[in-house]
Amino acid sequence: MSAAFLRIEDLCFSVGTFRMERLSLEIATGEYFVVTGPNGAGKTVLLKLIAGLYQPDSGAILINGRNVIDLPPWRRGLGMVLQEGLLFPNRTVEENIAFGLELRRVSKLERQRAAAEMAERLGITSLLSRRTEMLSGGERQRVALARTLVLKPPLLLLDEPISAADEQARDTILCHQLKELQREGDLTVIHVAHSRSEIDRVADRVGHLVNGQITRIEITGAR
């Protein structure tokens, strides 16, 4: 396995009745790692800790060798797609996809080109001119994915990113697209999922999270 791109050391966090005690994990550069487990196990909590949306009680989170515990989310060099999508309702699909590029002061022509290319990869070209309130749940998730992937983050956090798609599209189309994009961009991905068929199609390794602890890790054949 490649050197660890993400290393979590003795991470502790508590909120309400939930406890995460001394969780440690290493994920290699370019690895597609899936986290699965029952509801309430802490899967989304783990992603939000890595992203900087939650502050741990103690421990370390190292991204490419750098402890990012004290860095705000926008300085951690990662992309995150939440299950809800969280699109901008006052913008078109194209404008949503290009939003991060606009913040980076990329030219309008290049933003349009990049948005169109990513939309084509994810099968949403026909949606580019639509307002987001007109989209289905599955379409919203694809737009949220496109908005993050167009920025080419080295570390990608996905919280059930394709759960709203119908089962056939999720298993036969979207999983293939995600895996292909990950390989092409040499992305390191952490993907929260429940569906076993979804897991088998994308994961290099799977971590089973129960009560805030990784209880076992298995290797799959997706690589």
Buried (B, 14 or more C-beta within 10 A) or exposed (E): EEEBBBBBBEBBBEEEEEBBBEBEBBBBBBBBBBBBBEEEBBBBBBBBBBBBBBEBEEBBBBBBEEEBBEBEEEEBEBBBBBBEBEBEEEBBBBBBBBBBBEEEEBEEEEBBBBBBEBBEBBBBBEBBEBBBEEBEEBBBBBBBBBBBBBBBBBBBBBBBBBBBBEEEBBBEBBBEBBBEBBEEBEBBBBBBBEBEEBBBBBBBBBBBBBBBBBEEEEEBEBE
